[in-house]
């Protein structure tokens, strides 16, 4: 569900940094700027009464809407990839 947006973010980073030759400092600062932009969009969606506040709040770091099934699955993933 979120993979297309992550890929779009990667394309934005690559497009912006193409002329600079992908200098690490510029790539890092561009990533921070894009992250801040998306954080601002998330905040506007939260304040605007979006009908999916659970998803937005979870992206912000809240675990209020997480049920036991999600917690068990996420907790078991590191054990599986050990």
HTML snippet that shows the backbone in 3Dmol.js (N, CA, C, O; Angstrom):
<script src="https://3Dmol.org/build/3Dmol-min.js"></script>
<div id="view" style="width:600px;height:400px;position:relative"></div>
<script>
const pdb = `
ATOM      1  N   UNK A   1       0.814  -1.190   0.000  1.00  0.00           N
ATOM      2  CA  UNK A   1       0.000   0.000   0.000  1.00  0.00           C
ATOM      3  C   UNK A   1       0.865   1.264   0.000  1.00  0.00           C
ATOM      4  O   UNK A   1       0.562   2.233  -0.697  1.00  0.00           O
ATOM      5  N   UNK A   2       1.929   1.244   0.778  1.00  0.00           N
ATOM      6  CA  UNK A   2       2.778   2.439   0.860  1.00  0.00           C
ATOM      7  C   UNK A   2       3.963   2.363  -0.084  1.00  0.00           C
ATOM      8  O   UNK A   2       4.671   3.356  -0.250  1.00  0.00           O
ATOM      9  N   UNK A   3       4.204   1.216  -0.709  1.00  0.00           N
ATOM     10  CA  UNK A   3       5.369   1.058  -1.577  1.00  0.00           C
ATOM     11  C   UNK A   3       5.385   2.036  -2.748  1.00  0.00           C
ATOM     12  O   UNK A   3       6.454   2.558  -3.063  1.00  0.00           O
ATOM     13  N   UNK A   4       4.261   2.315  -3.412  1.00  0.00           N
ATOM     14  CA  UNK A   4       4.322   3.296  -4.507  1.00  0.00           C
ATOM     15  C   UNK A   4       4.747   4.687  -4.030  1.00  0.00           C
ATOM     16  O   UNK A   4       5.439   5.405  -4.753  1.00  0.00           O
ATOM     17  N   UNK A   5       4.342   5.064  -2.837  1.00  0.00           N
ATOM     18  CA  UNK A   5       4.739   6.382  -2.321  1.00  0.00           C
ATOM     19  C   UNK A   5       6.215   6.410  -1.967  1.00  0.00           C
ATOM     20  O   UNK A   5       6.884   7.423  -2.166  1.00  0.00           O
ATOM     21  N   UNK A   6       6.726   5.304  -1.443  1.00  0.00           N
ATOM     22  CA  UNK A   6       8.157   5.230  -1.145  1.00  0.00           C
ATOM     23  C   UNK A   6       8.969   5.300  -2.432  1.00  0.00           C
ATOM     24  O   UNK A   6      10.015   5.948  -2.478  1.00  0.00           O
ATOM     25  N   UNK A   7       8.487   4.635  -3.473  1.00  0.00           N
ATOM     26  CA  UNK A   7       9.176   4.683  -4.763  1.00  0.00           C
ATOM     27  C   UNK A   7       9.110   6.084  -5.353  1.00  0.00           C
ATOM     28  O   UNK A   7      10.087   6.554  -5.937  1.00  0.00           O
ATOM     29  N   UNK A   8       7.976   6.756  -5.210  1.00  0.00           N
ATOM     30  CA  UNK A   8       7.852   8.132  -5.699  1.00  0.00           C
ATOM     31  C   UNK A   8       8.819   9.055  -4.959  1.00  0.00           C
ATOM     32  O   UNK A   8       9.414   9.947  -5.564  1.00  0.00           O
ATOM     33  N   UNK A   9       8.976   8.844  -3.660  1.00  0.00           N
ATOM     34  CA  UNK A   9       9.931   9.635  -2.884  1.00  0.00           C
ATOM     35  C   UNK A   9      11.354   9.393  -3.368  1.00  0.00           C
ATOM     36  O   UNK A   9      12.146  10.328  -3.482  1.00  0.00           O
ATOM     37  N   UNK A  10      11.673   8.145  -3.650  1.00  0.00           N
ATOM     38  CA  UNK A  10      12.998   7.832  -4.180  1.00  0.00           C
ATOM     39  C   UNK A  10      13.222   8.522  -5.518  1.00  0.00           C
ATOM     40  O   UNK A  10      14.305   9.055  -5.760  1.00  0.00           O
ATOM     41  N   UNK A  11      12.229   8.521  -6.383  1.00  0.00           N
ATOM     42  CA  UNK A  11      12.355   9.197  -7.674  1.00  0.00           C
ATOM     43  C   UNK A  11      12.554  10.702  -7.515  1.00  0.00           C
ATOM     44  O   UNK A  11      13.308  11.313  -8.272  1.00  0.00           O
ATOM     45  N   UNK A  12      11.884  11.300  -6.536  1.00  0.00           N
ATOM     46  CA  UNK A  12      12.070  12.725  -6.271  1.00  0.00           C
ATOM     47  C   UNK A  12      13.506  12.988  -5.831  1.00  0.00           C
ATOM     48  O   UNK A  12      14.142  13.925  -6.312  1.00  0.00           O
ATOM     49  N   UNK A  13      14.014  12.168  -4.924  1.00  0.00           N
ATOM     50  CA  UNK A  13      15.392  12.332  -4.458  1.00  0.00           C
ATOM     51  C   UNK A  13      16.392  12.175  -5.599  1.00  0.00           C
ATOM     52  O   UNK A  13      17.337  12.955  -5.710  1.00  0.00           O
ATOM     53  N   UNK A  14      16.188  11.184  -6.435  1.00  0.00           N
ATOM     54  CA  UNK A  14      17.093  10.959  -7.563  1.00  0.00           C
ATOM     55  C   UNK A  14      16.999  12.110  -8.555  1.00  0.00           C
ATOM     56  O   UNK A  14      18.018  12.583  -9.058  1.00  0.00           O
ATOM     57  N   UNK A  15      15.782  12.563  -8.838  1.00  0.00           N
ATOM     58  CA  UNK A  15      15.609  13.660  -9.785  1.00  0.00           C
ATOM     59  C   UNK A  15      16.241  14.955  -9.323  1.00  0.00           C
ATOM     60  O   UNK A  15      16.855  15.668 -10.117  1.00  0.00           O
ATOM     61  N   UNK A  16      16.098  15.265  -8.051  1.00  0.00           N
ATOM     62  CA  UNK A  16      16.658  16.507  -7.529  1.00  0.00           C
ATOM     63  C   UNK A  16      18.185  16.449  -7.494  1.00  0.00           C
ATOM     64  O   UNK A  16      18.843  17.461  -7.736  1.00  0.00           O
ATOM     65  N   UNK A  17      18.750  15.296  -7.202  1.00  0.00           N
ATOM     66  CA  UNK A  17      20.196  15.181  -7.016  1.00  0.00           C
ATOM     67  C   UNK A  17      20.958  14.717  -8.242  1.00  0.00           C
ATOM     68  O   UNK A  17      22.162  14.473  -8.156  1.00  0.00           O
ATOM     69  N   UNK A  18      20.294  14.590  -9.374  1.00  0.00           N
ATOM     70  CA  UNK A  18      20.962  14.098 -10.572  1.00  0.00           C
ATOM     71  C   UNK A  18      22.090  15.034 -11.018  1.00  0.00           C
ATOM     72  O   UNK A  18      23.176  14.570 -11.368  1.00  0.00           O
ATOM     73  N   UNK A  19      21.842  16.342 -11.009  1.00  0.00           N
ATOM     74  CA  UNK A  19      22.843  17.304 -11.489  1.00  0.00           C
ATOM     75  C   UNK A  19      24.065  17.381 -10.582  1.00  0.00           C
ATOM     76  O   UNK A  19      25.167  17.665 -11.053  1.00  0.00           O
ATOM     77  N   UNK A  20      23.885  17.133  -9.289  1.00  0.00           N
ATOM     78  CA  UNK A  20      25.002  17.264  -8.353  1.00  0.00           C
ATOM     79  C   UNK A  20      25.875  16.016  -8.307  1.00  0.00           C
ATOM     80  O   UNK A  20      26.881  15.992  -7.598  1.00  0.00           O
ATOM     81  N   UNK A  21      25.510  14.997  -9.042  1.00  0.00           N
ATOM     82  CA  UNK A  21      26.308  13.775  -9.037  1.00  0.00           C
ATOM     83  C   UNK A  21      26.088  12.924  -7.801  1.00  0.00           C
ATOM     84  O   UNK A  21      26.938  12.107  -7.448  1.00  0.00           O
ATOM     85  N   UNK A  22      24.959  13.107  -7.144  1.00  0.00           N
ATOM     86  CA  UNK A  22      24.586  12.319  -5.960  1.00  0.00           C
ATOM     87  C   UNK A  22      25.599  12.465  -4.827  1.00  0.00           C
ATOM     88  O   UNK A  22      26.007  11.479  -4.213  1.00  0.00           O
ATOM     89  N   UNK A  23      25.990  13.688  -4.565  1.00  0.00           N
ATOM     90  CA  UNK A  23      26.874  13.952  -3.430  1.00  0.00           C
ATOM     91  C   UNK A  23      26.164  13.542  -2.146  1.00  0.00           C
ATOM     92  O   UNK A  23      24.992  13.869  -1.963  1.00  0.00           O
ATOM     93  N   UNK A  24      26.846  12.838  -1.261  1.00  0.00           N
ATOM     94  CA  UNK A  24      26.192  12.331  -0.051  1.00  0.00           C
ATOM     95  C   UNK A  24      25.559  13.429   0.802  1.00  0.00           C
ATOM     96  O   UNK A  24      24.460  13.256   1.330  1.00  0.00           O
ATOM     97  N   UNK A  25      26.257  14.562   0.934  1.00  0.00           N
ATOM     98  CA  UNK A  25      25.719  15.645   1.761  1.00  0.00           C
ATOM     99  C   UNK A  25      24.434  16.198   1.180  1.00  0.00           C
ATOM    100  O   UNK A  25      23.464  16.431   1.902  1.00  0.00           O
ATOM    101  N   UNK A  26      24.430  16.405  -0.122  1.00  0.00           N
ATOM    102  CA  UNK A  26      23.232  16.949  -0.772  1.00  0.00           C
ATOM    103  C   UNK A  26      22.092  15.938  -0.738  1.00  0.00           C
ATOM    104  O   UNK A  26      20.938  16.309  -0.520  1.00  0.00           O
ATOM    105  N   UNK A  27      22.404  14.681  -0.949  1.00  0.00           N
ATOM    106  CA  UNK A  27      21.378  13.639  -0.906  1.00  0.00           C
ATOM    107  C   UNK A  27      20.754  13.549   0.484  1.00  0.00           C
ATOM    108  O   UNK A  27      19.539  13.399   0.618  1.00  0.00           O
ATOM    109  N   UNK A  28      21.581  13.639   1.505  1.00  0.00           N
ATOM    110  CA  UNK A  28      21.095  13.602   2.879  1.00  0.00           C
ATOM    111  C   UNK A  28      20.200  14.800   3.186  1.00  0.00           C
ATOM    112  O   UNK A  28      19.121  14.640   3.755  1.00  0.00           O
ATOM    113  N   UNK A  29      20.643  15.988   2.813  1.00  0.00           N
ATOM    114  CA  UNK A  29      19.842  17.188   3.075  1.00  0.00           C
ATOM    115  C   UNK A  29      18.541  17.195   2.275  1.00  0.00           C
ATOM    116  O   UNK A  29      17.513  17.665   2.763  1.00  0.00           O
ATOM    117  N   UNK A  30      18.583  16.680   1.058  1.00  0.00           N
ATOM    118  CA  UNK A  30      17.356  16.579   0.264  1.00  0.00           C
ATOM    119  C   UNK A  30      16.387  15.597   0.906  1.00  0.00           C
ATOM    120  O   UNK A  30      15.181  15.844   0.932  1.00  0.00           O
ATOM    121  N   UNK A  31      16.899  14.489   1.424  1.00  0.00           N
ATOM    122  CA  UNK A  31      16.046  13.523   2.107  1.00  0.00           C
ATOM    123  C   UNK A  31      15.404  14.113   3.345  1.00  0.00           C
ATOM    124  O   UNK A  31      14.235  13.851   3.627  1.00  0.00           O
ATOM    125  N   UNK A  32      16.161  14.909   4.088  1.00  0.00           N
ATOM    126  CA  UNK A  32      15.607  15.571   5.271  1.00  0.00           C
ATOM    127  C   UNK A  32      14.518  16.556   4.866  1.00  0.00           C
ATOM    128  O   UNK A  32      13.482  16.642   5.524  1.00  0.00           O
ATOM    129  N   UNK A  33      14.747  17.298   3.790  1.00  0.00           N
ATOM    130  CA  UNK A  33      13.754  18.268   3.322  1.00  0.00           C
ATOM    131  C   UNK A  33      12.481  17.584   2.845  1.00  0.00           C
ATOM    132  O   UNK A  33      11.382  18.037   3.166  1.00  0.00           O
ATOM    133  N   UNK A  34      12.609  16.503   2.086  1.00  0.00           N
ATOM    134  CA  UNK A  34      11.432  15.771   1.602  1.00  0.00           C
ATOM    135  C   UNK A  34      10.687  15.153   2.785  1.00  0.00           C
ATOM    136  O   UNK A  34       9.457  15.142   2.803  1.00  0.00           O
ATOM    137  N   UNK A  35      11.414  14.646   3.759  1.00  0.00           N
ATOM    138  CA  UNK A  35      10.784  14.090   4.953  1.00  0.00           C
ATOM    139  C   UNK A  35      10.001  15.163   5.708  1.00  0.00           C
ATOM    140  O   UNK A  35       8.889  14.910   6.172  1.00  0.00           O
ATOM    141  N   UNK A  36      10.573  16.350   5.832  1.00  0.00           N
ATOM    142  CA  UNK A  36       9.876  17.448   6.509  1.00  0.00           C
ATOM    143  C   UNK A  36       8.631  17.853   5.730  1.00  0.00           C
ATOM    144  O   UNK A  36       7.604  18.174   6.329  1.00  0.00           O
ATOM    145  N   UNK A  37       8.712  17.841   4.407  1.00  0.00           N
ATOM    146  CA  UNK A  37       7.544  18.163   3.586  1.00  0.00           C
ATOM    147  C   UNK A  37       6.423  17.150   3.805  1.00  0.00           C
ATOM    148  O   UNK A  37       5.265  17.531   3.975  1.00  0.00           O
ATOM    149  N   UNK A  38       6.768  15.855   3.800  1.00  0.00           N
ATOM    150  CA  UNK A  38       5.749  14.834   4.017  1.00  0.00           C
ATOM    151  C   UNK A  38       5.201  14.878   5.437  1.00  0.00           C
ATOM    152  O   UNK A  38       4.028  14.575   5.657  1.00  0.00           O
ATOM    153  N   UNK A  39       6.031  15.251   6.395  1.00  0.00           N
ATOM    154  CA  UNK A  39       5.555  15.396   7.767  1.00  0.00           C
ATOM    155  C   UNK A  39       4.552  16.543   7.855  1.00  0.00           C
ATOM    156  O   UNK A  39       3.562  16.450   8.580  1.00  0.00           O
ATOM    157  N   UNK A  40       4.806  17.619   7.119  1.00  0.00           N
ATOM    158  CA  UNK A  40       3.853  18.732   7.106  1.00  0.00           C
ATOM    159  C   UNK A  40       2.534  18.311   6.464  1.00  0.00           C
ATOM    160  O   UNK A  40       1.464  18.685   6.942  1.00  0.00           O
ATOM    161  N   UNK A  41       2.605  17.544   5.397  1.00  0.00           N
ATOM    162  CA  UNK A  41       1.374  17.048   4.744  1.00  0.00           C
ATOM    163  C   UNK A  41       0.606  16.154   5.703  1.00  0.00           C
ATOM    164  O   UNK A  41      -0.619  16.242   5.790  1.00  0.00           O
ATOM    165  N   UNK A  42       1.317  15.292   6.425  1.00  0.00           N
ATOM    166  CA  UNK A  42       0.661  14.420   7.404  1.00  0.00           C
ATOM    167  C   UNK A  42      -0.018  15.231   8.486  1.00  0.00           C
ATOM    168  O   UNK A  42      -1.127  14.900   8.906  1.00  0.00           O
ATOM    169  N   UNK A  43       0.633  16.290   8.944  1.00  0.00           N
ATOM    170  CA  UNK A  43       0.046  17.136   9.990  1.00  0.00           C
ATOM    171  C   UNK A  43      -1.205  17.840   9.490  1.00  0.00           C
ATOM    172  O   UNK A  43      -2.185  17.963  10.224  1.00  0.00           O
ATOM    173  N   UNK A  44      -1.179  18.299   8.251  1.00  0.00           N
ATOM    174  CA  UNK A  44      -2.366  18.941   7.681  1.00  0.00           C
ATOM    175  C   UNK A  44      -3.507  17.945   7.561  1.00  0.00           C
ATOM    176  O   UNK A  44      -4.661  18.284   7.823  1.00  0.00           O
ATOM    177  N   UNK A  45      -3.189  16.713   7.166  1.00  0.00           N
ATOM    178  CA  UNK A  45      -4.239  15.691   7.065  1.00  0.00           C
ATOM    179  C   UNK A  45      -4.821  15.378   8.434  1.00  0.00           C
ATOM    180  O   UNK A  45      -6.032  15.193   8.562  1.00  0.00           O
ATOM    181  N   UNK A  46      -3.983  15.315   9.452  1.00  0.00           N
ATOM    182  CA  UNK A  46      -4.484  15.074  10.802  1.00  0.00           C
ATOM    183  C   UNK A  46      -5.378  16.210  11.272  1.00  0.00           C
ATOM    184  O   UNK A  46      -6.432  15.973  11.862  1.00  0.00           O
ATOM    185  N   UNK A  47      -4.961  17.441  11.013  1.00  0.00           N
ATOM    186  CA  UNK A  47      -5.733  18.599  11.457  1.00  0.00           C
ATOM    187  C   UNK A  47      -6.989  18.806  10.627  1.00  0.00           C
ATOM    188  O   UNK A  47      -7.952  19.413  11.098  1.00  0.00           O
ATOM    189  N   UNK A  48      -6.989  18.306   9.391  1.00  0.00           N
ATOM    190  CA  UNK A  48      -8.118  18.534   8.500  1.00  0.00           C
ATOM    191  C   UNK A  48      -9.260  17.561   8.653  1.00  0.00           C
ATOM    192  O   UNK A  48     -10.249  17.671   7.928  1.00  0.00           O
ATOM    193  N   UNK A  49      -9.168  16.622   9.559  1.00  0.00           N
ATOM    194  CA  UNK A  49     -10.268  15.693   9.779  1.00  0.00           C
ATOM    195  C   UNK A  49     -10.328  14.582   8.750  1.00  0.00           C
ATOM    196  O   UNK A  49     -11.416  14.197   8.324  1.00  0.00           O
ATOM    197  N   UNK A  50      -9.202  14.067   8.349  1.00  0.00           N
ATOM    198  CA  UNK A  50      -9.160  12.965   7.396  1.00  0.00           C
ATOM    199  C   UNK A  50      -9.887  11.758   7.993  1.00  0.00           C
ATOM    200  O   UNK A  50      -9.765  11.506   9.192  1.00  0.00           O
ATOM    201  N   UNK A  51     -10.637  11.009   7.184  1.00  0.00           N
ATOM    202  CA  UNK A  51     -11.399   9.881   7.732  1.00  0.00           C
ATOM    203  C   UNK A  51     -10.537   8.688   8.146  1.00  0.00           C
ATOM    204  O   UNK A  51     -11.070   7.712   8.674  1.00  0.00           O
ATOM    205  N   UNK A  52      -9.230   8.739   7.925  1.00  0.00           N
ATOM    206  CA  UNK A  52      -8.358   7.634   8.307  1.00  0.00           C
ATOM    207  C   UNK A  52      -7.352   8.067   9.364  1.00  0.00           C
ATOM    208  O   UNK A  52      -6.148   7.933   9.145  1.00  0.00           O
ATOM    209  N   UNK A  53      -7.802   8.575  10.492  1.00  0.00           N
ATOM    210  CA  UNK A  53      -6.842   9.058  11.490  1.00  0.00           C
ATOM    211  C   UNK A  53      -5.994   7.948  12.092  1.00  0.00           C
ATOM    212  O   UNK A  53      -4.898   8.210  12.587  1.00  0.00           O
ATOM    213  N   UNK A  54      -6.487   6.702  12.057  1.00  0.00           N
ATOM    214  CA  UNK A  54      -5.716   5.610  12.626  1.00  0.00           C
ATOM    215  C   UNK A  54      -4.398   5.436  11.879  1.00  0.00           C
ATOM    216  O   UNK A  54      -3.342   5.271  12.490  1.00  0.00           O
ATOM    217  N   UNK A  55      -4.474   5.475  10.556  1.00  0.00           N
ATOM    218  CA  UNK A  55      -3.278   5.281   9.744  1.00  0.00           C
ATOM    219  C   UNK A  55      -2.311   6.440   9.937  1.00  0.00           C
ATOM    220  O   UNK A  55      -1.108   6.237  10.104  1.00  0.00           O
ATOM    221  N   UNK A  56      -2.837   7.637   9.911  1.00  0.00           N
ATOM    222  CA  UNK A  56      -1.988   8.818  10.059  1.00  0.00           C
ATOM    223  C   UNK A  56      -1.344   8.840  11.452  1.00  0.00           C
ATOM    224  O   UNK A  56      -0.157   9.141  11.580  1.00  0.00           O
ATOM    225  N   UNK A  57      -2.107   8.529  12.472  1.00  0.00           N
ATOM    226  CA  UNK A  57      -1.559   8.522  13.830  1.00  0.00           C
ATOM    227  C   UNK A  57      -0.509   7.428  13.985  1.00  0.00           C
ATOM    228  O   UNK A  57       0.492   7.622  14.675  1.00  0.00           O
ATOM    229  N   UNK A  58      -0.730   6.281  13.349  1.00  0.00           N
ATOM    230  CA  UNK A  58       0.241   5.202  13.423  1.00  0.00           C
ATOM    231  C   UNK A  58       1.541   5.600  12.744  1.00  0.00           C
ATOM    232  O   UNK A  58       2.624   5.281  13.234  1.00  0.00           O
ATOM    233  N   UNK A  59       1.438   6.305  11.603  1.00  0.00           N
ATOM    234  CA  UNK A  59       2.639   6.794  10.921  1.00  0.00           C
ATOM    235  C   UNK A  59       3.390   7.803  11.775  1.00  0.00           C
ATOM    236  O   UNK A  59       4.610   7.924  11.671  1.00  0.00           O
ATOM    237  N   UNK A  60       2.670   8.522  12.614  1.00  0.00           N
ATOM    238  CA  UNK A  60       3.298   9.516  13.480  1.00  0.00           C
ATOM    239  C   UNK A  60       3.958   8.874  14.693  1.00  0.00           C
ATOM    240  O   UNK A  60       4.671   9.547  15.438  1.00  0.00           O
ATOM    241  N   UNK A  61       3.730   7.587  14.897  1.00  0.00           N
ATOM    242  CA  UNK A  61       4.376   6.890  15.994  1.00  0.00           C
ATOM    243  C   UNK A  61       3.430   6.454  17.092  1.00  0.00           C
ATOM    244  O   UNK A  61       3.871   5.832  18.058  1.00  0.00           O
ATOM    245  N   UNK A  62       2.155   6.755  16.983  1.00  0.00           N
ATOM    246  CA  UNK A  62       1.211   6.358  18.007  1.00  0.00           C
ATOM    247  C   UNK A  62       0.835   4.887  17.837  1.00  0.00           C
ATOM    248  O   UNK A  62       0.679   4.405  16.716  1.00  0.00           O
ATOM    249  N   UNK A  63       0.693   4.188  18.944  1.00  0.00           N
ATOM    250  CA  UNK A  63       0.262   2.789  18.895  1.00  0.00           C
ATOM    251  C   UNK A  63      -1.133   2.618  19.488  1.00  0.00           C
ATOM    252  O   UNK A  63      -1.518   1.511  19.864  1.00  0.00           O
ATOM    253  N   UNK A  64      -1.881   3.700  19.573  1.00  0.00           N
ATOM    254  CA  UNK A  64      -3.202   3.657  20.196  1.00  0.00           C
ATOM    255  C   UNK A  64      -4.154   2.722  19.448  1.00  0.00           C
ATOM    256  O   UNK A  64      -4.942   2.012  20.074  1.00  0.00           O
ATOM    257  N   UNK A  65      -4.087   2.717  18.117  1.00  0.00           N
ATOM    258  CA  UNK A  65      -5.031   1.937  17.317  1.00  0.00           C
ATOM    259  C   UNK A  65      -4.523   0.533  16.984  1.00  0.00           C
ATOM    260  O   UNK A  65      -5.175  -0.178  16.219  1.00  0.00           O
ATOM    261  N   UNK A  66      -3.399   0.117  17.524  1.00  0.00           N
ATOM    262  CA  UNK A  66      -2.842  -1.199  17.237  1.00  0.00           C
ATOM    263  C   UNK A  66      -3.534  -2.231  18.108  1.00  0.00           C
ATOM    264  O   UNK A  66      -3.648  -2.062  19.322  1.00  0.00           O
ATOM    265  N   UNK A  67      -3.999  -3.311  17.471  1.00  0.00           N
ATOM    266  CA  UNK A  67      -4.624  -4.380  18.252  1.00  0.00           C
ATOM    267  C   UNK A  67      -3.597  -5.484  18.501  1.00  0.00           C
ATOM    268  O   UNK A  67      -2.460  -5.397  18.038  1.00  0.00           O
ATOM    269  N   UNK A  68      -3.998  -6.504  19.222  1.00  0.00           N
ATOM    270  CA  UNK A  68      -3.075  -7.556  19.627  1.00  0.00           C
ATOM    271  C   UNK A  68      -2.552  -8.341  18.429  1.00  0.00           C
ATOM    272  O   UNK A  68      -1.407  -8.793  18.449  1.00  0.00           O
ATOM    273  N   UNK A  69      -3.355  -8.512  17.397  1.00  0.00           N
ATOM    274  CA  UNK A  69      -2.914  -9.249  16.209  1.00  0.00           C
ATOM    275  C   UNK A  69      -1.749  -8.537  15.535  1.00  0.00           C
ATOM    276  O   UNK A  69      -0.740  -9.163  15.210  1.00  0.00           O
ATOM    277  N   UNK A  70      -1.885  -7.232  15.326  1.00  0.00           N
ATOM    278  CA  UNK A  70      -0.801  -6.470  14.710  1.00  0.00           C
ATOM    279  C   UNK A  70       0.451  -6.501  15.568  1.00  0.00           C
ATOM    280  O   UNK A  70       1.559  -6.623  15.047  1.00  0.00           O
ATOM    281  N   UNK A  71       0.287  -6.392  16.861  1.00  0.00           N
ATOM    282  CA  UNK A  71       1.435  -6.381  17.767  1.00  0.00           C
ATOM    283  C   UNK A  71       2.179  -7.718  17.725  1.00  0.00           C
ATOM    284  O   UNK A  71       3.410  -7.739  17.737  1.00  0.00           O
ATOM    285  N   UNK A  72       1.454  -8.816  17.678  1.00  0.00           N
ATOM    286  CA  UNK A  72       2.087 -10.133  17.635  1.00  0.00           C
ATOM    287  C   UNK A  72       2.820 -10.331  16.311  1.00  0.00           C
ATOM    288  O   UNK A  72       3.939 -10.844  16.292  1.00  0.00           O
ATOM    289  N   UNK A  73       2.200  -9.931  15.215  1.00  0.00           N
ATOM    290  CA  UNK A  73       2.846 -10.090  13.904  1.00  0.00           C
ATOM    291  C   UNK A  73       4.122  -9.258  13.832  1.00  0.00           C
ATOM    292  O   UNK A  73       5.165  -9.762  13.416  1.00  0.00           O
ATOM    293  N   UNK A  74       4.051  -8.011  14.224  1.00  0.00           N
ATOM    294  CA  UNK A  74       5.233  -7.148  14.172  1.00  0.00           C
ATOM    295  C   UNK A  74       6.296  -7.615  15.158  1.00  0.00           C
ATOM    296  O   UNK A  74       7.489  -7.525  14.869  1.00  0.00           O
ATOM    297  N   UNK A  75       5.885  -8.102  16.293  1.00  0.00           N
ATOM    298  CA  UNK A  75       6.840  -8.615  17.264  1.00  0.00           C
ATOM    299  C   UNK A  75       7.511  -9.904  16.823  1.00  0.00           C
ATOM    300  O   UNK A  75       8.650 -10.168  17.207  1.00  0.00           O
ATOM    301  N   UNK A  76       6.824 -10.712  16.023  1.00  0.00           N
ATOM    302  CA  UNK A  76       7.385 -11.984  15.575  1.00  0.00           C
ATOM    303  C   UNK A  76       8.300 -11.833  14.360  1.00  0.00           C
ATOM    304  O   UNK A  76       9.117 -12.717  14.102  1.00  0.00           O
ATOM    305  N   UNK A  77       8.183 -10.751  13.617  1.00  0.00           N
ATOM    306  CA  UNK A  77       9.001 -10.582  12.415  1.00  0.00           C
ATOM    307  C   UNK A  77      10.506 -10.606  12.697  1.00  0.00           C
ATOM    308  O   UNK A  77      11.237 -11.266  11.959  1.00  0.00           O
ATOM    309  N   UNK A  78      11.002  -9.918  13.727  1.00  0.00           N
ATOM    310  CA  UNK A  78      12.455 -10.006  13.971  1.00  0.00           C
ATOM    311  C   UNK A  78      12.915 -11.422  14.332  1.00  0.00           C
ATOM    312  O   UNK A  78      14.040 -11.804  14.010  1.00  0.00           O
ATOM    313  N   UNK A  79      12.077 -12.183  14.980  1.00  0.00           N
ATOM    314  CA  UNK A  79      12.442 -13.552  15.314  1.00  0.00           C
ATOM    315  C   UNK A  79      12.510 -14.431  14.061  1.00  0.00           C
ATOM    316  O   UNK A  79      13.330 -15.345  13.976  1.00  0.00           O
ATOM    317  N   UNK A  80      11.650 -14.146  13.107  1.00  0.00           N
ATOM    318  CA  UNK A  80      11.618 -14.908  11.863  1.00  0.00           C
ATOM    319  C   UNK A  80      12.858 -14.625  11.008  1.00  0.00           C
ATOM    320  O   UNK A  80      13.403 -15.539  10.388  1.00  0.00           O
ATOM    321  N   UNK A  81      13.305 -13.364  10.972  1.00  0.00           N
ATOM    322  CA  UNK A  81      14.435 -12.974  10.114  1.00  0.00           C
ATOM    323  C   UNK A  81      15.765 -13.059  10.823  1.00  0.00           C
ATOM    324  O   UNK A  81      16.736 -12.461  10.359  1.00  0.00           O
ATOM    325  N   UNK A  82      15.846 -13.739  11.870  1.00  0.00           N
ATOM    326  CA  UNK A  82      17.069 -13.832  12.649  1.00  0.00           C
ATOM    327  C   UNK A  82      18.167 -14.532  11.929  1.00  0.00           C
ATOM    328  O   UNK A  82      19.262 -14.683  12.471  1.00  0.00           O
TER     329      UNK A  82
END
`;
const viewer = $3Dmol.createViewer("view");
viewer.addModel(pdb, "pdb");
viewer.setStyle({}, {cartoon: {color: "spectrum"}});
viewer.zoomTo();
viewer.render();
</script>
